[in-house]
Amino acid sequence: MRIGLASPRPILQPCSLEGLTYQLDPYVGCEHHCYYCYALNRAERDWREEILVHRDFVHRLRHELAGLEPQTIYMGWNTDPYQPAERDPRQTRQALELLAQRGFSVCILTKSDLITRDIDLLAAMSDPSAGVSIAFQDEGVRRLFEANAPPNERRIAALKVLKDAGIRTYALICPVMPFLTDLEALIERVAPFADRIWVYPLQMETEKDRNWQYIEEILDRRFPELRERYREIAFSPAHPYWAGLQRRLEELQKKTELDLRIKLWNGEQKR
């Protein structure tokens, strides 16, 4: 894996998540290279070969934070802050150190148990939250779509460590892959360790999207009987599949009183 230098750009970027103003990606690109990831559609490099780091990262981040009121910063939008590269440049830890010093907090998302290394910094913040994302119950299916990411067992174990340390935790079940994501089983696995569980679908705009092309190739190779059904469902927010899934989750929520945040499709047909 090559690590190059990113062209100059702001480190803090606008964040569209409710209640958050800024997000921070410590790296440009992600070694996990999950084939369904929406960020692949705007990737500057082939992330299987090269990712980029910010030059003078701490100095520039300190400058961008100057004048901002302490607030919660989201980490994990376009890259995993705890991808394998983090073991050496440690730009995520450097960011957390600076944010903690300045009175900021974080909402952070990862697929890696490396996050437990930084519990000391998270614990020093005011009301931080940390979460892991998972998408598949079956390990063989998981490896087809996200072979470079740690297995679910390590992610869920990390979630338990975070919760035991008093950190507010969440799980993101994303993307919901029709007929491949065993949603109820995943919810059952993370529920003991997640204060909140988010559920999101595949995120694609057109059949030209890079992530759809990867998914289509995997379906052709391993699940050819699903290919046409996927095309119909994935680009159709009004497809009955999504409404049926919404009802199932709402019923589960009533039975269990889990804090489920269901963000499935609603809206216009996409193609």
Secondary structure, DSSP 8 states (H G I E B T S, - for coil): -EEEE--S--SEEE--STT--EEE-SEES-TT--TT-GGGGG-SS-TTTEEEE-TTHHHHHHHHHTT----EEEE-SSS-TTSGGGGTT-HHHHHHHHHHHTT-EEEEEES-GGGGGGHHHHHTSSS-EEEEEE--SSHHHHHHHHTTS--HHHHHHHHHHHHHTT-EEEEEEEEE-TTT--HHHHHHHHTTT-SEEEEEE---SSTTSHHHHHHHHHHHHH-GGGHHHHHHHHT-TTSHHHHHHHHHHHHHHHHH---EEE----SS---
